[in-house]
Amino acid sequence: MFTIGDFARHGRVSVRMLRHYDATGLLRPAHVDPATGYRYYSAAQLARLNRVIALKDLGLTLQQVQEILDEKVTTEELRAMLRLRRTELELAVAAAGARLVQVEARLRSIESEGHMPTNDVVIKSIPAIRVAELTATAASFDPEDIGPVIGPLYDELFRRLETAGVTPAGPGVAYYEDAPEGGGKISIHAAVHVAAPLQDGTFRVLDLPPVDRAASIVHRGSMDTVLPTAQTLAVWIDENGYRSAGYPREISLECPDNRNDWVTELQAPVIKP
């Protein structure tokens, strides 16, 4: 028999954790001295402790672990638990990857701060253009919410254009509006220049109105890293006495296979108060 301290060392857990497992019924001592209250464990209980640790490392709750060890969970239910846990981990990895991209972009922005040429932002007028588009909704205007929506939306748009025999006549134009349902949601318009009749079928063809005055800046790199560029544009607008009059348009000037080589123009409508 092992004392609780020896058993904890062999199992590589804390004494406090063993006491918690005892209190919850997950792993009770083999013997408790009625006079002293000291807990004692058998060598055979190390197997159960090892299973507890292994299942916990998968991210299962203590209640789930206990149900598994007590054979209250069928094989199919265990598979479902693990599939759900796999999905949760995949989402967490994807979210962490998106945050890492943003951190790296912010570091590059900090490193270059003070060296940005003042002529990076220009004021220009934007003529009316005819586009074909598809529309969808994103949870917010954050790049991690926009990216997973707009990419597939453009893929579907180009598929439908090809089926209809419509050839793009210019670059892609992404623009945004507040979604009708509110709550911070954004309506995404994935559009591309076309020379085609107006229509509202499998895709919509419409004329985007001209913009009298827009502040323009060029972003180089993946749109996952656009936030520092967008912030530079916003600061310039404020410091030069303008006021934003809507979400920026994104004009895809170059879109090679390597997303890090993309060139995108941000065009933010502005007014002078």
C-alpha positions as CSV (number, residue, x, y, z in Angstrom):
1,M,0.0,0.0,0.0
2,F,1.2,3.5,-0.8
3,T,0.6,6.6,1.4
4,I,-1.1,9.4,-0.5
5,G,2.2,11.2,-0.9
6,D,4.0,8.2,-2.3
7,F,1.0,7.4,-4.6
8,A,1.1,11.0,-5.8
9,R,4.8,10.8,-6.7
10,H,4.3,7.5,-8.6
11,G,1.3,8.9,-10.4
12,R,3.0,12.3,-11.0
13,V,0.0,14.2,-9.7
14,S,-0.4,16.4,-6.7
15,V,-1.7,15.3,-3.3
16,R,-4.3,18.0,-3.6
17,M,-5.5,16.5,-6.9
18,L,-5.8,13.0,-5.3
19,R,-7.9,14.5,-2.6
20,H,-10.2,16.1,-5.2
21,Y,-10.5,12.8,-7.1
22,D,-11.5,11.2,-3.8
23,A,-14.1,13.9,-3.0
24,T,-15.7,13.5,-6.4
25,G,-15.6,9.7,-6.4
26,L,-13.3,9.5,-9.4
27,L,-10.5,7.7,-7.5
28,R,-11.1,6.7,-3.9
29,P,-8.3,5.3,-1.7
30,A,-8.1,1.6,-1.2
31,H,-8.1,2.1,2.5
32,V,-8.6,5.0,4.9
33,D,-7.3,4.6,8.5
34,P,-10.3,5.2,10.7
35,A,-8.2,6.6,13.5
36,T,-6.0,9.0,11.6
37,G,-7.9,9.5,8.4
38,Y,-4.8,8.8,6.4
39,R,-5.4,7.6,2.8
40,Y,-3.7,4.6,1.3
41,Y,-3.7,3.4,-2.3
42,S,-2.8,0.1,-3.9
43,A,-0.4,-0.4,-6.8
44,A,-3.3,-1.6,-8.9
45,Q,-4.9,1.8,-8.7
46,L,-2.1,3.4,-10.7
47,A,-3.7,2.0,-13.8
48,R,-7.0,3.9,-13.1
49,L,-5.0,7.0,-12.2
50,N,-3.1,6.8,-15.5
51,R,-6.4,6.5,-17.5
52,V,-7.8,9.5,-15.6
53,I,-4.7,11.6,-16.6
54,A,-4.8,10.4,-20.2
55,L,-8.5,11.2,-20.7
56,K,-8.1,14.6,-19.0
57,D,-5.2,15.4,-21.3
58,L,-7.7,14.9,-24.2
59,G,-9.7,17.8,-22.7
60,L,-12.6,15.7,-21.4
61,T,-14.3,16.9,-18.2
62,L,-13.9,15.0,-14.9
63,Q,-17.6,14.0,-15.2
64,Q,-17.0,12.6,-18.7
65,V,-13.8,10.8,-17.4
66,Q,-15.7,9.2,-14.6
67,E,-18.6,8.0,-16.8
68,I,-16.0,6.4,-19.2
69,L,-14.1,4.7,-16.4
70,D,-17.3,3.5,-14.7
71,E,-18.4,2.1,-18.1
72,K,-21.5,4.3,-18.3
73,V,-20.5,5.4,-21.8
74,T,-21.0,3.2,-24.9
75,T,-18.3,3.0,-27.5
76,E,-20.4,5.1,-29.9
77,E,-20.9,7.7,-27.2
78,L,-17.2,7.8,-26.6
79,R,-16.5,8.3,-30.3
80,A,-19.0,11.2,-30.3
81,M,-17.2,12.8,-27.3
82,L,-13.9,12.5,-29.0
83,R,-15.2,13.8,-32.4
84,L,-16.6,16.8,-30.6
85,R,-13.4,17.4,-28.8
86,R,-11.5,17.1,-32.1
87,T,-13.7,19.8,-33.6
88,E,-13.2,22.1,-30.6
89,L,-9.4,21.7,-30.9
90,E,-9.5,22.4,-34.6
91,L,-11.4,25.6,-34.0
92,A,-9.1,26.6,-31.3
93,V,-6.0,26.0,-33.5
94,A,-7.6,28.0,-36.3
95,A,-8.4,30.9,-34.0
96,A,-4.9,30.9,-32.6
97,G,-3.5,30.9,-36.1
98,A,-5.6,33.9,-37.0
99,R,-4.4,35.7,-33.8
100,L,-0.8,34.8,-34.6
101,V,-1.1,36.4,-38.1
102,Q,-2.5,39.6,-36.5
103,V,0.3,39.7,-33.9
104,E,2.9,39.3,-36.6
105,A,1.3,42.1,-38.7
106,R,1.1,44.3,-35.6
107,L,4.8,43.7,-34.9
108,R,5.7,44.6,-38.5
109,S,3.7,47.8,-38.1
110,I,5.4,48.7,-34.9
111,E,8.8,48.0,-36.4
112,S,8.1,50.3,-39.3
113,E,6.4,53.0,-37.3
114,G,7.9,56.4,-38.0
115,H,9.1,55.3,-41.4
116,M,5.8,55.4,-43.3
117,P,6.0,57.9,-46.2
118,T,3.4,60.6,-45.9
119,N,2.3,60.2,-49.5
120,D,1.1,56.6,-48.9
121,V,-2.5,58.0,-48.6
122,V,-3.9,60.0,-51.5
123,I,-7.4,61.6,-52.1
124,K,-9.0,60.6,-55.3
125,S,-12.5,60.4,-56.9
126,I,-13.8,57.0,-57.9
127,P,-16.0,56.7,-61.1
128,A,-19.1,54.6,-61.3
129,I,-18.4,51.0,-62.2
130,R,-20.5,48.0,-63.2
131,V,-20.0,44.9,-61.2
132,A,-21.3,41.4,-60.8
133,E,-21.7,40.3,-57.2
134,L,-22.8,37.8,-54.6
135,T,-23.6,38.9,-51.0
136,A,-23.3,37.1,-47.6
137,T,-23.1,38.1,-44.0
138,A,-20.2,38.0,-41.6
139,A,-20.3,38.3,-37.8
140,S,-18.2,41.4,-37.7
141,F,-15.8,43.6,-39.8
142,D,-12.8,41.9,-38.1
143,P,-10.4,40.2,-40.7
144,E,-10.9,36.8,-38.9
145,D,-14.7,37.0,-39.5
146,I,-14.5,38.5,-43.1
147,G,-11.8,36.1,-44.5
148,P,-13.7,32.8,-44.1
149,V,-16.8,34.3,-45.8
150,I,-15.4,36.4,-48.6
151,G,-13.0,33.7,-50.0
152,P,-15.7,31.1,-50.7
153,L,-18.1,33.8,-51.9
154,Y,-15.6,34.9,-54.6
155,D,-15.1,31.2,-55.6
156,E,-18.8,30.8,-56.1
157,L,-19.1,34.1,-58.0
158,F,-16.4,33.2,-60.5
159,R,-18.0,29.7,-60.9
160,R,-21.4,31.2,-61.7
161,L,-19.8,33.8,-64.1
162,E,-18.1,31.0,-66.0
163,T,-21.3,29.1,-66.2
164,A,-23.1,32.1,-67.6
165,G,-20.3,32.9,-70.0
166,V,-19.5,36.3,-68.4
167,T,-15.8,37.3,-68.4
168,P,-14.6,39.7,-65.7
169,A,-13.5,43.0,-67.2
170,G,-11.4,44.3,-64.3
171,P,-10.3,43.7,-60.8
172,G,-12.4,42.4,-57.9
173,V,-14.2,45.0,-55.7
174,A,-15.2,44.0,-52.2
175,Y,-17.4,46.4,-50.3
176,Y,-19.3,46.3,-47.1
177,E,-22.4,47.6,-45.3
178,D,-24.0,47.2,-41.9
179,A,-26.2,44.1,-42.1
180,P,-30.0,44.8,-41.8
181,E,-30.3,42.6,-38.7
182,G,-27.7,44.7,-36.8
183,G,-25.8,43.3,-33.9
184,G,-22.5,44.4,-35.5
185,K,-23.0,42.0,-38.4
186,I,-21.7,43.0,-41.8
187,S,-23.1,42.5,-45.3
188,I,-20.2,41.4,-47.6
189,H,-20.4,42.2,-51.3
190,A,-17.9,40.1,-53.3
191,A,-17.9,41.8,-56.7
192,V,-15.9,42.0,-59.9
193,H,-15.9,44.5,-62.8
194,V,-18.0,43.2,-65.8
195,A,-19.3,44.5,-69.1
196,A,-22.7,42.8,-68.9
197,P,-26.4,43.8,-68.8
198,L,-28.0,44.6,-65.5
199,Q,-29.6,41.5,-64.0
200,D,-30.6,39.9,-60.7
201,G,-30.4,36.2,-61.3
202,T,-27.8,33.6,-60.1
203,F,-25.6,36.7,-59.5
204,R,-26.5,40.4,-59.5
205,V,-25.1,42.9,-62.0
206,L,-25.4,46.5,-60.8
207,D,-23.8,49.9,-61.2
208,L,-21.9,51.1,-58.1
209,P,-22.3,54.8,-57.8
210,P,-19.3,57.1,-58.1
211,V,-17.5,58.3,-54.9
212,D,-16.7,62.0,-55.0
213,R,-13.8,61.8,-52.6
214,A,-12.0,58.8,-51.2
215,A,-8.8,58.3,-49.2
216,S,-6.8,55.6,-50.9
217,I,-3.9,53.4,-49.6
218,V,-2.3,50.3,-51.0
219,H,-1.9,47.2,-48.9
220,R,0.7,44.6,-49.9
221,G,0.3,41.1,-48.5
222,S,-2.5,38.8,-47.4
223,M,-5.8,40.4,-46.4
224,D,-5.4,38.5,-43.1
225,T,-2.8,41.2,-42.3
226,V,-4.7,44.2,-43.5
227,L,-5.6,45.7,-40.1
228,P,-2.4,47.8,-39.6
229,T,-2.9,49.2,-43.1
230,A,-6.5,50.0,-42.4
231,Q,-5.5,51.7,-39.2
232,T,-2.9,53.8,-41.0
233,L,-5.6,54.9,-43.3
234,A,-8.0,55.8,-40.4
235,V,-5.3,57.8,-38.6
236,W,-4.5,59.7,-41.8
237,I,-8.1,60.6,-42.4
238,D,-8.5,61.9,-38.8
239,E,-5.2,63.8,-38.8
240,N,-5.9,65.5,-42.2
241,G,-9.3,66.9,-41.2
242,Y,-11.5,64.4,-43.0
243,R,-14.3,62.2,-41.7
244,S,-15.0,58.7,-42.8
245,A,-18.3,58.3,-44.8
246,G,-18.5,54.5,-45.0
247,Y,-16.6,51.3,-45.1
248,P,-13.6,51.1,-47.4
249,R,-13.8,49.3,-50.7
250,E,-11.1,46.8,-51.4
251,I,-9.8,46.7,-55.0
252,S,-7.8,43.5,-55.8
253,L,-5.0,44.8,-58.0
254,E,-2.9,41.7,-58.0
255,C,-3.9,38.3,-56.6
256,P,-1.2,35.7,-57.3
257,D,-1.3,32.2,-55.8
258,N,1.0,33.4,-52.9
259,R,-1.4,35.5,-50.8
260,N,1.6,37.3,-49.3
261,D,2.2,38.9,-52.7
262,W,-1.3,40.3,-53.1
263,V,-1.7,44.0,-53.8
264,T,-5.0,45.5,-52.7
265,E,-6.1,49.2,-52.7
266,L,-8.3,50.4,-49.9
267,Q,-10.6,53.2,-50.9
268,A,-12.4,54.9,-47.9
269,P,-15.1,57.4,-48.7
270,V,-14.5,60.7,-46.8
271,I,-16.0,64.1,-46.4
272,K,-14.7,67.4,-45.1
273,P,-16.8,68.5,-42.0
